[in-house]
Amino acid sequence: MKKYKILFSLLMLLFAATASAQNEESRYPHAFVGLQGGLLQNYNGQDLSRNWDPMAGVQLGYYFTDVFGTRLQAFGSSWKADLGNGDEFKSKLGSIDLDVLLNLSNVFFPNRNNLVNVIAVVGAPFELIVPHTWVDNYARCDANGDRWNPGWKGGGILELNIAKHWGINLEGGVNYIRQDNSATAGNDKWWPYAMAGLTYKFGYKKAKKAAPIVEEPVVEEQKPEPKPEPKPVVVEKKPEPKPEPVAKPAPAKTTQNLFFKIGRATVTKEHAQKIDEIAQWAKDHPTAEIALTGYADKGTGNARINQALSERRAAAVKDALVKKGVQASRIAVDAKGDTVQPFAQNDDNRAVIVLGEEK
């Protein structure tokens, strides 16, 4: 029992480590081709001594989504069995399989670009057997028998994405072949197999980048300089001095951008100066209101996670301003998730945009 717990823990750590591998360009849908090689063995009810024999195949498939795909796989093998009387029975096997693929990694860790993918396989093989040593009732088929045999297939694939277009896969499973010809009726076959292969992926669709939001420039309110009063027309009196120029008022609007690290929503020491500036501006403009809008980058996570992350970022900035003395009733909070990308660079969209405006 302890061994199974350790194995389960290692698998969960592997999935958690691969969940951080992400790319701005979506890798689904896509097509793929590949070569495979490995071993298979024939099991049935006959009293034969079976061997693990070499097999080789090719595959061509397409993923319609990050979870669902189909594949056409063709493979061949030459196998043999030792008969009880010392004779040897040899045969050639060819099979064409139509498989359905289910990517379990993208079901449980939906970031679409996992480093390791665990894929379930269910298929329908169509098999052709050509015996070249004929041995009475042990023959796979006779001269008048039907050599084509349908069946069912189940298995799994462990795929390692070593590059954008290349992957290494380990596949294992079993083919169940239904045999209906008169010579061997009821003698169904079980073909366990194990293969390794190399896959080339192509046909990716480029992700569309959201147009950046252009921030409105902050316009300072300008007031005309006061004109000096006219000099009195009295010779005995000295001209009155020019009045001191009136200091310009603080800007009626202010804006700040606070940027966060990937997956974080904590206000750090790096934000301290901007938080202080916003709080001071709010004190200088007691009638002003402050709007906080949180964002998350589209290249990371998914829509549900990014919406929650943008909300937490905006709430963290609000809490920091309240601690600096800004009344919570003056602060409005909004969160866009990854539905709006205000900056051209993907990483810059992990941000909270602060806009203060005097009413």
Summary of the structure (lengths in Angstrom):
residues: 359
radius of gyration: 36.0
end to end distance: 68.1
largest distance: 145.2
contacts: 1018
relative contact order: 0.12
helix: 19%
strand: 39%
